[in-house]
């Protein structure tokens, strides 16, 4: 292993850097060397790239890195638009006179932004260790389902449970409405469901026969009903977040996010959980 000896020597080392950029468009490999160089079983192309000091310290927040390209650099220009996928960057360090051709990883992270100046394009990266700041598992452990109906995690398509309906009456408070089609389902079926009117949604707080109670007024619905005598809406089924409803109404138990057998008392001290 000659790399450590060369890297710690004050005079014998002839260092160079390798920069690997990867995103959905592919992988680009560049070197600070004046000539092409082969390392890690790949050919690295010369490019004028400079970067800040590569270091790791106890302050994750300050471990960002600026990578500077020439203003005319074609690759750097592809980094300026808003990125649809992250670009990862790995920087290696090696020595030209290393007979073992070893390289060491000096920095690894992802680009979080880029900007164009008068002379340079500067891309900013954050080290991979900043992922330690992110939240871990945040799923709730509860008896009822923790998923939001018709949202990611639930995976139910609301259009599969849509019913064309008509509001035939609306109270002055704009939240009590009469919908004859609601009576086709048992009371409570539409609780926690919603209605859609002119691309505006209203959430249902109570369902009793033909009567629905909305959590809040739907813009334009009261005017439409009072002016024209009725309004066309779409009804969407509700869910009480129980496993039984998940099975019988939606056939979606594989995505049920609750723990129905979870005890309601702490087995160690008897307190409620």
N, C-alpha and C positions, 0 to 999 in steps of 0.2 A: 504494500500500500504506500505509494509514493506521494499521493495527493496531500496528506497531512504535513509531510516534510516540506513540500514545495510551498504550501499555503502559509506555513508559519515562518518560512525563511524570509529574510529581509531583502535578499538579492537574487536568489536562484529562481523564484517563481516568475512565470510569464502568464498572468491570468487573463481570462476572457469570460464573458457571460453568454448564456443561452437563454432566450426568451420564447416561451411557448404560449401562444394565444389559442384558445379553443372556444367555439360556440357552435350553434346549429349549422352555420355556413361551412364549418370545417376547422382544421387546425393549421396554424401558420407557425413556422419555426424560424427564428432569426438569431443571429449571433453578432456580438460586438467586434468579432475578428474581421480583418480586412478581406479575408478569403473564406470561401466555403469551408465548412468543417463538418466532419462526421462524428457524431457521438450518440450514444443510446440507440444505435441502429438506425439513425435518421440523418439526413443531410440538412444542415442549418445554413440559411442564406444571410450574407452580410447585410446589415442595415444600421443606419445611424440612429441609435436609441440611447438615451441617457435616463437615469433614474436617480432618485434620492438615495440616502444612506439606508442600507438594508440592515435593520436591527429588530430585535425583539426585546421588549421590556415589560414591566408589570402593568403598564397602562394600555389596555386594549384600545381605548378610544383614540389614542394618538399613534396607532401603528398603521396609518394610511401611507400610501406610496404614490408619488407622482412620476409618471413615465412620459418623457418628452420626445416628440417626433418632429421632423421637419414639416413645415406648413404644407409642402407639396406632396407629402407622403401619401400614396394612394391607399395603403392599408389603414393608416390612421384616420383618413377621411371616412372610412366605413364605420368608424367608431363614433362619429359625431351624431348621426341620427339617433332617435330614441330606440333603444335596443329591445326587441321582442323576446330575447332570451339572454341569459347572463353570459358574459365572456369571462372565462377563467384565465388566469395568468400564473405560470410557474417559471421562476428564474433559477437557473443553475449556474454554478461557477466551476471552471476547470482551468487547467494550465496547458499551454501549448507543448511544453517540454516534459509532460508527464508520459512516461512510456506505457503506463497502464491505462491511459486515457480515461481516468476516473473523473466524474463530476459529482458535485454535492448540491442538493437543493438548498438555495439561499432564501427563497421567499415563495409563498404560494397564497393565492387569494383570488378575488374577482374584481372586475372593473365596476365601479359604481357611478361613473360619470366621465365626461370629457368635454373639453372646450377648445375653441380655436382663438389664438391670439394673433398679434401682428407678425410674429416670426415662427411660432411653434404651435403644434397641437399637443395639448397636455391631457393625458388620461389619468384618472385617479383610481387607485385600487385600495381595497381593504383586505387585510390579512384573513386567512381562513379561520383564525382563532376568534374573530369577532362573532362567529356563530355561537360562541358561549354566552353572548348577551341575549340570545333569542329564547323565547318561552319554550318550555318542554311540553310534555303532555298536558293538555288543558281540558280533556274530556271529563264531564261530570259523571260521577257514579250516583245514580238515583233509580228509584223504582220505575218511574215513568220514562218514556222515551225522551232522549235529550235532543233529538233532531228537530229542525224546523220543517214543518210540513211544506212539501213541494220544493224544498231547497237542497243544496248539496249535502250529501249524507243521508237524506231521505230517499232520493232518486225516484220519487213518484212524479210522473208527468201530469201536471194539473189538467191538461186538455183531455186526459182519459176520464176525468171526473167532472167535466164541465156540462152544465145543463142550461139550455136556452130558456129564459124565463122573462116574466113581465112584472114590473111594479105597477100595481093598480091603485095604490093609495099610499100616501106618506103624511106623517104627522107634522105639525108645525115645528117640532124640535129637530126635524130632518133625519132622525135616526130610527124611528119606528116606521117600518114599511110593511106593506102587505104584498105577498108574492104567492099567488095561487099554486104554482108549481112546487113550492116548498112543502105543501101538504102531501105530496106524493111519497115523502120519506117520513119515518117516525120522528117524533119530537126529539130535538137535540142532535139530529144528524148533521145539521149545518153549523153547529156551534164550533167556533175556532176556524171555520171556513171563511169564505169571502165572496163578495160580489164584484163584478166588473161592469163599469158603465163609462163609455167613451174613453177607454184606456186609463180610467181612474179606478182604484180599488178601494173597497170598504170591507172591513173585517167584522165578522158576525160574532156578537156577544151572547145572543140567545135565540133559540128557535122553538116556537110553539105553534104548531099547525101551519097556518098561512102567514103568521106573523114572524118577522125577523127584527131583532134589535141590533143596530150597528154600533160599533165602538165610537165612531165619529161620522159626521156628515160627509157624503161624497159630493164633491163639487159639481154643480149643474144638475144633480138628480132631482132636487126639490122643484126647481124651475121647470124642468121637463115634464114632471108629473102634473104639476098644477096648471101648466099652460096647455098640455095636450091630453091630459087624462090618464096617461100611462107612460112607461119608459121601458125599453128593451134592455135587459141585463143578461149577464151570464152568472150562474151560480156554481160555486165550487164546494165540494164536500169538505167537512171539517174532521178533526181528529181529536180524541180526548187523550192521546198519547199512551193508551194502555195496550198491552200485548194482544188482548182479545180483539180490540178494534183493528189493530194492525193486520191481524190475520183475516178476520171476517170481512172487513170493508176493503182493504187494499191488497191483501195477499202479499205482504211485504215484510214478513217476519225476519228474513235474512238481513234486513237493514234496520231492524228494531234496535234502538240505542239505549234501552233501559235494562235494569237488573231486577226483574220482578220477584226474585227470591232473596233479595237483599234484606237482611233483618232491619226492623225499625227500632230495635233497642240494642245498645252496646252490650255484647255478651259478657263483658268484663265488669262493668259497674252498673248496668241496668238503665243507664240514661238513654234518652231518645237520641237517635242519630239524625 
